[in-house]
Amino acid sequence: MSHYDDLETRSADAREAAQLRDVQAQLARYAGGDGVLAGAQVATLSDLAKLPVLRKSQLVDWQGAKRPFGGLPVSNAAQIFQSPGPIYEPGGVSHDWWRIGRFLHACGIGAGDVVQNCFGYHLTPAGHIFESGARAVGATVVPAGTGQTDLQVRAAADLGCTAYAGTPDYLKIILDRAAEMGETLAFTRAAVSGGALFPSLRAEYAERGITTLQCYATADLGQIAYESPAQEGMIADEGVIVEIVRPGTGDPVAEGEVGEVVVTSLNPDYPLIRFATGDLSAVLPGQSPCGRTNMRIKGWMGRADQTAKIKGMFVRPEQVADFVARHPEVTAARVIVTREGEMDAMEVQVQATHDDPAWAESVAQVLKLKGRVTRVDGLPNDGKVIDDQREYG
């Protein structure tokens, strides 16, 4: 397969020179402001490590003081999305604004394909992100969104959808339901994100004739890294600079050492500098066998904080604290995340003096997910409120 463009195979020196030029242009966009980056300069890419790390919590504070984007030098915002916090992110409609076309091309998706896009379109940008990428590679899009599985099967069968885009778990639900309905679907490729692609699930899809690759993207940054057909780590996107740093310090760690993913976006419309994702990963040595020359990361290796992504939704410690505050009889609570079959499962263990049937409704309201709620006599005194027990292979 040919590469998406020449950027994917350029030399390290050419890439570094272009990235330095782009970072300097990004910092110039802050020059007229009064924030911590006003007047900041870098002479080399290694100087990035001297700049402060920006966290989502800071965005929440800044946006609370100045809507919608907290005074950041945002331009050409054609759309505005909302994420938990709340945090507001801009979206653009120019060609491949989130850069997902690069990933879909690596998946083998292009002109002639019909992509069933099962990412959400409501308030959050995932659906728009993948639709923009599909248009960039010339594919036709079915904007299916989430839920309504019977209608999803009907559309996939009637329209001959050849590719799936969505969270890793949901494709299995569609395929299983199609089998129950006696329908044979034409999916041969799947482009997934928004949750971990477990090895057993990838293998099951392969047995059904579907090649599945995953990318790492966020609402704030667009694509960060993506798998190629080599399936050896995730290749950093050409539109960002990825650092792996020691959590809490922002200092880059040695190659192979696990640390927090910090990303500098080279998108001039939304110049995020050293934005901390809260995710853990590590740099892999060498280059991908597929011929792409950018650095590779091992993939998602957990959270630097206790935040967990369950069924494609982030659950944060602050949400667990909100649940506890709503119920005077509750002294502590812990979210346990496991797998049941090939699906995420969530249990909320509640330390309380007595049961209350209102807990389940509160959990659904506060965590935005349904799960088992169990009263326990005591929880370990270890400060943990989210316990992710899933195995990531």
C-alpha positions in Angstrom: 0.0 0.0 0.0 1.3 3.5 -0.8 1.7 5.9 2.0 -0.8 8.8 2.6 1.8 11.4 1.7 5.6 12.1 1.7 5.5 13.4 5.3 5.2 9.8 6.6 8.6 8.8 5.1 10.7 11.9 5.5 14.0 11.8 7.3 14.4 12.6 11.0 16.3 15.8 10.2 13.6 17.0 7.7 10.8 16.2 10.2 12.6 18.0 13.1 13.3 21.1 11.1 9.7 21.3 10.0 8.4 20.7 13.5 10.7 23.4 15.0 9.4 25.9 12.4 5.8 25.0 13.2 6.3 25.2 17.0 7.9 28.6 16.7 4.8 29.7 14.6 2.5 28.3 17.3 4.3 30.2 20.1 4.1 33.4 18.0 0.3 33.1 18.2 0.5 33.5 22.0 2.8 36.6 21.7 0.0 39.2 22.1 -1.6 37.5 25.1 -1.0 37.7 28.8 -0.6 33.9 29.6 2.4 31.9 30.6 3.4 31.4 27.0 3.5 35.1 26.0 7.0 35.7 24.9 8.0 32.0 25.1 10.6 30.9 22.5 12.3 27.7 21.5 15.6 27.5 19.6 15.5 23.7 19.4 12.8 21.0 19.8 14.5 20.0 23.1 13.6 23.4 24.5 10.0 22.3 24.5 10.7 20.5 27.8 11.3 23.9 29.4 7.8 25.1 28.7 4.9 24.4 31.2 2.6 21.4 30.8 -1.1 22.3 30.2 -3.7 20.1 31.9 -7.4 19.7 31.3 -8.1 21.0 34.7 -6.5 24.3 33.7 -8.6 24.4 30.6 -11.7 24.0 32.8 -10.6 26.9 35.0 -9.6 29.2 32.1 -12.8 28.5 30.2 -14.8 29.2 33.3 -13.3 32.6 33.4 -13.5 33.3 29.7 -15.8 31.4 27.4 -15.6 29.5 25.2 -11.9 28.7 24.9 -10.3 30.3 27.9 -8.4 33.0 26.0 -6.4 30.6 23.9 -5.6 31.9 20.4 -8.3 29.9 18.6 -9.1 30.7 15.0 -11.4 29.5 12.3 -13.7 27.6 14.7 -16.6 26.4 12.5 -18.0 24.1 15.3 -17.9 24.0 19.1 -18.1 20.8 21.0 -18.5 20.0 24.7 -16.7 17.4 26.8 -17.1 16.5 30.5 -15.8 19.3 32.7 -17.3 21.0 30.9 -14.6 21.7 28.4 -15.4 23.3 25.0 -13.3 22.4 22.0 -13.3 24.0 18.6 -13.8 22.1 15.4 -12.9 22.9 11.8 -14.3 22.0 8.4 -11.2 22.4 6.3 -9.7 19.3 4.7 -9.0 16.5 7.2 -8.9 19.0 10.1 -8.4 16.3 12.7 -6.0 14.3 10.4 -7.8 11.0 10.7 -7.5 10.5 6.9 -3.9 9.3 7.5 -5.2 6.5 9.8 -8.1 5.5 7.5 -5.6 5.3 4.6 -3.4 3.0 6.7 -6.5 0.8 7.3 -6.9 0.4 3.6 -10.1 2.5 3.5 -10.6 4.8 0.5 -12.7 5.6 -2.6 -15.3 3.0 -3.2 -15.7 2.2 0.5 -18.9 2.8 2.5 -18.0 3.6 6.1 -20.6 3.0 8.8 -19.6 5.7 11.3 -20.8 4.6 14.7 -19.1 7.4 16.7 -21.4 9.9 18.4 -22.3 13.1 16.7 -24.1 14.8 19.7 -22.0 17.6 21.4 -18.8 15.5 21.3 -16.8 15.5 18.1 -15.9 11.9 17.5 -18.5 11.4 14.7 -17.4 14.5 12.9 -13.7 13.6 13.4 -14.1 10.3 11.6 -16.5 11.6 9.0 -13.9 14.3 8.1 -11.3 11.6 7.7 -13.5 9.4 5.6 -14.2 12.3 3.2 -10.4 13.0 3.1 -9.8 9.5 1.6 -12.8 9.6 -0.7 -15.0 7.2 1.1 -18.8 7.4 1.5 -20.1 7.9 5.0 -23.2 6.5 6.7 -23.5 8.8 9.8 -24.9 6.0 12.0 -24.0 7.4 15.4 -24.5 5.2 18.5 -27.3 2.8 19.5 -30.3 1.4 17.7 -28.5 -1.8 16.8 -31.3 -3.3 14.7 -31.3 -0.2 12.5 -27.5 -0.3 12.4 -27.7 -3.9 11.0 -30.4 -2.9 8.5 -28.3 0.0 7.2 -25.1 -2.1 7.0 -26.9 -4.8 5.1 -28.9 -2.6 2.7 -26.0 -0.2 1.9 -23.3 -2.8 1.7 -21.1 -1.1 4.2 -17.5 -2.2 3.8 -15.9 -0.5 6.8 -16.8 0.2 10.4 -15.7 3.2 12.4 -16.5 3.3 16.1 -15.5 1.9 19.5 -14.0 -1.6 19.5 -16.8 -3.2 21.5 -19.8 -2.0 19.5 -18.8 -3.7 16.2 -19.2 -7.1 18.0 -22.7 -6.1 19.1 -23.7 -5.3 15.5 -22.1 -8.5 14.1 -23.8 -10.7 16.7 -27.2 -9.0 16.1 -26.8 -9.4 12.4 -26.3 -13.1 12.9 -29.4 -13.3 15.0 -31.3 -11.5 12.2 -29.9 -13.8 9.5 -28.0 -11.0 7.8 -24.5 -11.2 6.3 -22.6 -8.0 6.5 -19.8 -6.9 4.1 -17.4 -5.3 6.6 -13.8 -6.2 5.8 -12.1 -3.4 7.7 -12.6 -1.7 11.1 -11.1 1.6 12.3 -11.6 1.8 16.0 -10.8 4.2 18.8 -12.4 5.5 22.1 -11.4 2.4 24.1 -8.9 -0.4 24.2 -8.8 -2.9 21.4 -8.2 -6.1 23.3 -6.1 -8.8 21.5 -8.9 -11.4 21.8 -11.4 -9.0 20.2 -9.1 -8.2 17.3 -8.6 -11.9 16.8 -12.3 -12.6 16.8 -12.9 -9.9 14.1 -10.0 -11.4 12.1 -11.8 -14.7 12.2 -14.9 -13.0 10.7 -12.8 -11.6 7.9 -12.4 -8.1 9.3 -9.0 -6.4 9.7 -9.1 -4.1 12.6 -6.7 -1.2 13.4 -6.9 1.4 16.1 -5.9 5.0 16.5 -5.3 7.3 19.5 -7.1 10.6 19.2 -8.7 13.1 21.5 -11.3 15.9 21.1 -8.7 18.5 21.9 -5.8 17.3 19.7 -7.3 15.2 16.9 -5.1 12.3 16.0 -2.1 11.6 18.1 -0.9 8.2 16.9 -2.2 5.3 14.8 -1.6 1.7 13.9 -0.3 0.7 10.5 -0.8 -2.8 8.9 2.5 -3.7 10.6 0.7 -3.6 14.0 3.9 -2.9 15.8 3.1 0.0 18.1 1.4 3.3 17.1 3.0 5.8 14.8 3.0 9.4 15.9 0.8 11.6 13.6 2.7 14.1 11.5 0.6 17.0 12.8 1.7 16.7 16.4 4.8 16.4 18.5 4.6 13.6 21.1 6.6 13.5 24.3 6.6 10.9 27.0 7.3 12.6 30.4 7.5 11.7 34.0 4.0 12.3 35.5 3.9 15.4 37.7 7.1 16.9 36.4 6.8 17.2 32.6 10.4 16.0 32.2 11.0 13.7 29.2 11.8 10.1 30.2 14.2 7.7 28.5 13.2 5.7 25.5 11.2 2.6 26.6 10.4 4.1 30.0 6.6 4.4 30.8 5.4 8.0 31.3 2.6 10.4 30.5 1.8 11.3 26.9 2.2 15.1 26.4 1.3 16.5 23.0 2.0 19.7 21.1 -0.4 20.3 18.3 0.8 21.9 15.1 -2.7 22.8 14.0 -2.6 26.7 13.7 -6.4 26.9 14.5 -6.0 25.5 18.0 -2.3 25.8 19.1 -2.2 23.6 22.2 1.4 23.5 23.6 2.5 20.5 25.7 -1.0 19.4 26.4 -1.1 16.5 29.0 -3.4 13.7 28.0 -3.3 11.8 31.3 -2.5 8.6 29.4 0.6 6.4 29.9 2.7 5.0 27.1 6.4 4.5 26.2 8.5 5.1 23.1 9.4 2.1 21.0 12.9 1.9 19.5 13.5 2.0 15.8 11.0 2.5 12.9 7.9 0.6 11.8 8.4 -2.2 9.2 5.8 -0.5 7.1 8.2 2.2 6.1 6.8 5.1 8.1 9.6 6.9 9.8 8.1 8.8 12.7 8.5 7.8 16.3 6.3 5.0 17.7 4.7 4.6 21.0 3.6 1.3 22.6 0.0 2.3 22.8 -2.3 3.0 25.7 -0.8 1.6 28.9 -3.2 3.1 31.5 -3.9 6.4 33.1 -1.4 8.7 34.8 -4.3 9.6 37.1 -7.2 7.3 38.1 -9.4 8.3 35.3 -10.7 5.3 33.2 -12.4 5.1 29.9 -15.4 2.7 30.2 -17.5 1.9 27.1 -15.9 4.9 25.4 -16.7 7.3 28.2 -14.3 8.8 30.7 -15.1 8.3 34.4 -13.1 10.6 36.7 -12.4 10.6 40.4 -14.4 13.9 40.7 -17.5 12.1 39.5 -17.2 9.4 42.1 -16.8 12.1 44.8 -20.0 13.8 43.4 -21.9 10.5 43.9 -20.7 10.2 47.5 -21.7 13.8 48.3 -25.2 13.1 47.1 -25.8 10.4 49.7 -25.2 11.2 53.4 -25.2 7.5 54.3 -22.3 6.8 51.9 -18.8 7.3 53.4 -16.8 6.1 50.4 -17.2 4.5 47.0 -15.0 2.8 44.4 -15.5 2.0 40.7 -14.3 -1.4 39.7 -13.8 -1.9 35.9 -13.5 -5.4 34.4 -14.4 -7.3 31.3 -17.4 -9.6 30.8 -16.9 -11.5 27.6 -15.7 -8.8 25.2 -17.5 -5.9 26.9 -16.5 -3.5 29.6 -18.3 -4.0 32.9 -18.5 -1.6 35.8 -19.3 -2.2 39.4 -19.6 0.6 42.0 -18.8 -0.6 45.5 -20.4 1.6 48.1 -19.3 1.8 51.8 -22.4 2.8 53.7 -24.5 2.2 56.8 -27.5 0.9 54.8 -28.7 0.3 51.2 -30.5 2.9 49.2 -32.4 2.0 46.0 -31.6 5.5 44.7 -27.9 4.7 44.3 -28.3 3.1 40.8 -30.0 6.1 39.5 -27.4 8.4 40.9 -24.6 6.3 39.4 -26.2 6.6 36.0 -26.7 10.4 36.4 -23.2 11.2 37.7 -21.0 8.6 35.9 -23.1 8.7 32.7 -23.0 4.9 32.7 -25.0 2.1 34.2 -23.4 -0.6 36.3 -23.8 -2.9 39.3 -24.0 -1.1 42.7 -22.9 -3.2 45.7 -22.8 -2.2 49.3 -19.6 -3.3 51.2 -18.7 -3.1 54.8 -15.4 -1.4 54.1 -13.0 -0.4 51.3 -9.2 -0.5 51.4 -7.6 2.7 52.8 -5.4 3.3 49.8 -6.9 6.4 48.2 -8.1 4.5 45.1 -11.5 5.4 43.8 -11.3 3.9 40.3 -9.8 0.4 40.1 -9.2 -0.7 36.5 -8.7 -4.5 36.5 -8.8 -5.0 32.8 -5.9 -6.8 31.1 -4.5 -5.0 28.1 -2.2 -7.7 26.7 
